[in-house]
Amino acid sequence: MGLFLPALDELFLYGITSKVTSDCLVDCLARWWEVVHDRFDHITVVNQAADRADTVLRLSIDAKATVKVGPCARGGKSRIPTVATDHDFHPEATVTPVAQVQGVVAA
């Protein structure tokens, strides 16, 4: 597992034993944070200053799980006759839904 910080030109590599991806990520991030957390103490001050600034625009963007597009059975009901395949192994395309972008100008 590796963490690369291009702005700082740093690479952190960690050996892993977990077979569960989420556990592996949490373990690696916890080890990395132990090493570098002192270097990020200023982030709280920067964040608070941004909250007070009237020229800062906060954006919140959230991508959802990828959805397969094609004649896939969804298990739902429809009033329109629909032909669906037994499996969706070869979708026509995939789409990643993105939640609404919300901008808030700090006041």
Backbone as CSV, one residue per row, in Angstrom:
resi,resn,N_x,N_y,N_z,CA_x,CA_y,CA_z,C_x,C_y,C_z
1,MET,0.861,-1.169,0.000,0.000,0.000,0.000,0.898,1.220,0.000
2,GLY,0.534,2.213,-0.773,1.340,3.418,-0.827,0.487,4.669,-0.802
3,LEU,1.038,5.727,-0.244,0.420,7.049,-0.250,1.418,8.000,-0.896
4,PHE,1.000,8.676,-1.945,1.882,9.610,-2.635,1.332,11.007,-2.485
5,LEU,2.157,11.916,-2.008,1.785,13.326,-1.866,2.603,14.124,-2.875
6,PRO,2.075,14.331,-4.092,2.861,14.985,-5.135,3.281,16.410,-4.790
7,ALA,2.450,17.149,-4.065,2.804,18.528,-3.713,4.039,18.582,-2.822
8,LEU,4.250,17.526,-2.038,5.401,17.471,-1.136,6.500,16.551,-1.664
9,ASP,6.240,15.906,-2.806,7.175,14.952,-3.409,7.567,13.873,-2.404
10,GLU,6.550,13.309,-1.741,6.783,12.269,-0.740,5.987,11.022,-1.071
11,LEU,6.575,9.877,-0.793,5.927,8.598,-1.001,6.061,7.783,0.276
12,PHE,4.949,7.262,0.764,4.934,6.417,1.953,4.486,5.028,1.524
13,LEU,5.269,4.006,1.821,4.935,2.627,1.479,4.739,1.818,2.745
14,TYR,3.714,0.966,2.756,3.405,0.152,3.926,3.153,-1.288,3.499
15,GLY,3.671,-2.229,4.280,3.361,-3.634,4.080,2.010,-3.928,4.693
16,ILE,1.238,-4.786,4.039,-0.107,-5.071,4.536,-0.304,-6.563,4.727
17,THR,-1.173,-6.915,5.666,-1.517,-8.312,5.895,-3.014,-8.541,5.815
18,SER,-3.795,-7.487,5.857,-5.254,-7.611,5.851,-5.752,-8.000,4.470
19,LYS,-6.739,-8.889,4.437,-7.364,-9.259,3.174,-8.600,-8.400,2.898
20,VAL,-8.968,-7.558,3.838,-10.118,-6.673,3.678,-9.603,-5.293,3.304
21,THR,-10.003,-4.808,2.130,-9.479,-3.547,1.609,-9.714,-2.378,2.550
22,SER,-10.921,-2.257,3.104,-11.203,-1.108,3.968,-10.341,-1.137,5.225
23,ASP,-10.119,-2.336,5.804,-9.243,-2.437,6.975,-7.825,-2.033,6.619
24,CYS,-7.373,-2.461,5.464,-6.024,-2.130,5.005,-5.856,-0.626,4.879
25,LEU,-6.822,0.041,4.255,-6.730,1.488,4.081,-6.717,2.215,5.415
26,VAL,-7.587,1.805,6.318,-7.645,2.448,7.631,-6.330,2.247,8.380
27,ASP,-5.788,1.031,8.352,-4.521,0.756,9.040,-3.383,1.594,8.469
28,CYS,-3.292,1.669,7.141,-2.219,2.440,6.508,-2.358,3.930,6.783
29,LEU,-3.580,4.442,6.714,-3.778,5.862,7.002,-3.465,6.181,8.459
30,ALA,-3.803,5.277,9.370,-3.491,5.496,10.793,-1.981,5.530,11.007
31,ARG,-1.249,4.614,10.373,0.222,4.614,10.501,0.821,5.869,9.891
32,TRP,0.303,6.262,8.717,0.813,7.459,8.053,0.549,8.691,8.914
33,TRP,-0.658,8.789,9.491,-1.006,9.958,10.298,-0.119,10.074,11.521
34,GLU,0.278,8.953,12.128,1.197,8.985,13.275,2.513,9.664,12.914
35,VAL,2.950,9.482,11.678,4.233,10.033,11.231,4.121,11.513,10.881
36,VAL,3.022,11.926,10.257,2.957,13.268,9.675,2.000,14.244,10.344
37,HIS,1.239,13.830,11.349,0.177,14.709,11.866,0.683,16.065,12.354
38,ASP,1.887,16.143,12.884,2.413,17.426,13.368,2.568,18.442,12.239
39,ARG,2.812,17.954,11.028,3.030,18.855,9.896,1.733,19.491,9.407
40,PHE,0.587,19.000,9.872,-0.695,19.503,9.384,-1.475,20.271,10.453
41,ASP,-0.820,20.669,11.521,-1.496,21.425,12.575,-2.058,22.753,12.076
42,HIS,-1.421,23.344,11.087,-1.857,24.646,10.561,-3.180,24.570,9.793
43,ILE,-3.618,23.374,9.427,-4.843,23.231,8.640,-6.055,23.786,9.385
44,THR,-6.117,23.600,10.691,-7.239,24.127,11.478,-7.295,25.644,11.362
45,VAL,-6.148,26.300,11.452,-6.088,27.760,11.361,-6.511,28.214,9.961
46,VAL,-6.023,27.521,8.928,-6.376,27.870,7.553,-7.879,27.686,7.325
47,ASN,-8.441,26.606,7.840,-9.865,26.333,7.682,-10.714,27.388,8.378
48,GLN,-10.336,27.771,9.570,-11.086,28.795,10.299,-11.010,30.147,9.587
49,ALA,-9.861,30.468,9.029,-9.716,31.723,8.277,-10.600,31.696,7.029
50,ALA,-10.686,30.546,6.377,-11.539,30.410,5.194,-13.007,30.574,5.569
51,ASP,-13.395,30.065,6.735,-14.775,30.228,7.208,-15.132,31.703,7.391
52,ARG,-14.179,32.508,7.834,-14.428,33.926,8.091,-14.329,34.791,6.829
53,ALA,-13.648,34.306,5.797,-13.424,35.106,4.587,-14.699,35.183,3.747
54,ASP,-14.983,36.374,3.217,-16.170,36.516,2.377,-15.870,36.224,0.910
55,THR,-14.646,35.873,0.595,-14.262,35.562,-0.789,-14.054,34.068,-1.018
56,VAL,-14.367,33.248,-0.025,-14.152,31.806,-0.139,-15.445,31.113,-0.512
57,LEU,-15.375,30.261,-1.510,-16.515,29.474,-1.946,-16.248,28.017,-1.574
58,ARG,-17.117,27.439,-0.757,-16.982,26.033,-0.350,-17.774,25.172,-1.332
59,LEU,-17.163,24.107,-1.815,-17.824,23.175,-2.717,-17.889,21.802,-2.079
60,SER,-19.003,21.125,-2.291,-19.171,19.761,-1.812,-19.575,18.898,-3.004
61,ILE,-18.716,17.970,-3.380,-18.983,17.101,-4.521,-18.903,15.659,-4.032
62,ASP,-19.907,14.863,-4.382,-19.970,13.492,-3.909,-20.300,12.562,-5.059
63,ALA,-19.382,11.653,-5.391,-19.636,10.661,-6.436,-20.195,9.396,-5.791
64,LYS,-21.135,8.772,-6.463,-21.772,7.553,-5.967,-21.182,6.333,-6.667
65,ALA,-21.664,5.164,-6.307,-21.195,3.921,-6.914,-21.546,3.894,-8.401
66,THR,-20.683,3.293,-9.200,-20.896,3.183,-10.634,-22.115,2.316,-10.929
67,VAL,-22.913,2.751,-11.885,-24.127,2.042,-12.269,-23.943,1.504,-13.689
68,LYS,-24.339,0.241,-13.906,-24.265,-0.354,-15.238,-25.473,0.065,-16.054
69,VAL,-25.255,0.396,-17.341,-26.315,0.824,-18.236,-26.528,-0.268,-19.283
70,GLY,-27.769,-0.655,-19.475,-28.081,-1.674,-20.468,-29.335,-2.418,-20.073
71,PRO,-29.635,-3.501,-20.765,-30.847,-4.259,-20.472,-30.660,-5.163,-19.252
72,CYS,-30.419,-4.567,-18.112,-30.136,-5.309,-16.879,-31.412,-5.414,-16.040
73,ALA,-31.647,-6.562,-15.445,-32.798,-6.742,-14.558,-32.557,-5.958,-13.273
74,ARG,-33.516,-5.148,-12.877,-33.370,-4.329,-11.675,-34.215,-4.854,-10.520
75,GLY,-35.120,-5.800,-10.800,-35.947,-6.332,-9.727,-37.096,-5.430,-9.334
76,GLY,-37.282,-4.306,-10.038,-38.368,-3.394,-9.718,-39.560,-3.623,-10.624
77,LYS,-40.597,-2.844,-10.444,-41.804,-2.963,-11.247,-41.884,-1.789,-12.210
78,SER,-42.420,-2.065,-13.383,-42.572,-1.030,-14.387,-43.882,-1.252,-15.116
79,ARG,-44.538,-0.186,-15.523,-45.770,-0.306,-16.307,-45.448,-0.479,-17.781
80,ILE,-44.220,-0.264,-18.138,-43.775,-0.413,-19.519,-43.137,-1.791,-19.672
81,PRO,-43.568,-2.590,-20.667,-42.936,-3.901,-20.860,-41.430,-3.735,-21.114
82,THR,-40.629,-4.442,-20.342,-39.181,-4.314,-20.428,-38.559,-5.684,-20.640
83,VAL,-37.596,-5.759,-21.542,-36.859,-6.997,-21.756,-35.502,-6.824,-21.082
84,ALA,-35.188,-7.734,-20.175,-33.919,-7.646,-19.453,-33.167,-8.960,-19.585
85,THR,-31.865,-8.887,-19.538,-31.037,-10.082,-19.588,-30.962,-10.708,-18.203
86,ASP,-30.548,-11.976,-18.152,-30.418,-12.657,-16.864,-29.272,-12.090,-16.043
87,HIS,-28.228,-11.619,-16.710,-27.044,-11.101,-16.025,-26.629,-9.784,-16.660
88,ASP,-25.868,-9.012,-15.939,-25.395,-7.737,-16.474,-23.869,-7.718,-16.551
89,PHE,-23.298,-8.808,-17.060,-21.846,-8.910,-17.143,-21.244,-7.967,-18.182
90,HIS,-21.985,-7.671,-19.229,-21.459,-6.822,-20.302,-22.390,-5.634,-20.528
91,PRO,-22.303,-4.638,-19.660,-23.190,-3.481,-19.819,-22.810,-2.680,-21.066
92,GLU,-23.775,-1.939,-21.585,-23.514,-1.073,-22.732,-22.594,0.082,-22.339
93,ALA,-22.675,0.490,-21.096,-21.851,1.591,-20.578,-21.933,1.573,-19.061
94,THR,-21.134,2.388,-18.434,-21.247,2.599,-16.992,-21.296,4.104,-16.735
95,VAL,-22.021,4.465,-15.701,-22.182,5.873,-15.336,-21.904,6.011,-13.853
96,THR,-21.178,7.053,-13.474,-20.954,7.355,-12.070,-21.800,8.568,-11.697
97,PRO,-22.901,8.353,-10.983,-23.739,9.498,-10.584,-22.980,10.417,-9.626
98,VAL,-23.177,11.685,-9.806,-22.528,12.677,-8.950,-23.610,13.501,-8.280
99,ALA,-23.487,13.647,-6.973,-24.475,14.425,-6.215,-24.356,15.888,-6.576
100,GLN,-25.351,16.636,-6.206,-25.399,18.071,-6.481,-24.190,18.777,-5.881
101,VAL,-23.615,19.678,-6.661,-22.519,20.502,-6.173,-23.144,21.666,-5.421
102,GLN,-22.754,21.829,-4.179,-23.320,22.893,-3.362,-22.245,23.922,-3.054
103,GLY,-22.487,25.127,-3.436,-21.539,26.194,-3.145,-22.107,27.103,-2.084
104,VAL,-21.309,27.425,-1.098,-21.742,28.322,-0.037,-20.666,29.380,0.131
105,VAL,-21.042,30.599,0.035,-20.100,31.683,0.277,-20.141,31.997,1.762
106,ALA,-18.999,31.896,2.403,-18.935,32.175,3.845,-19.304,33.621,4.086
107,ALA,-20.098,33.860,5.124,-20.535,35.245,5.400,-19.961,35.720,6.704
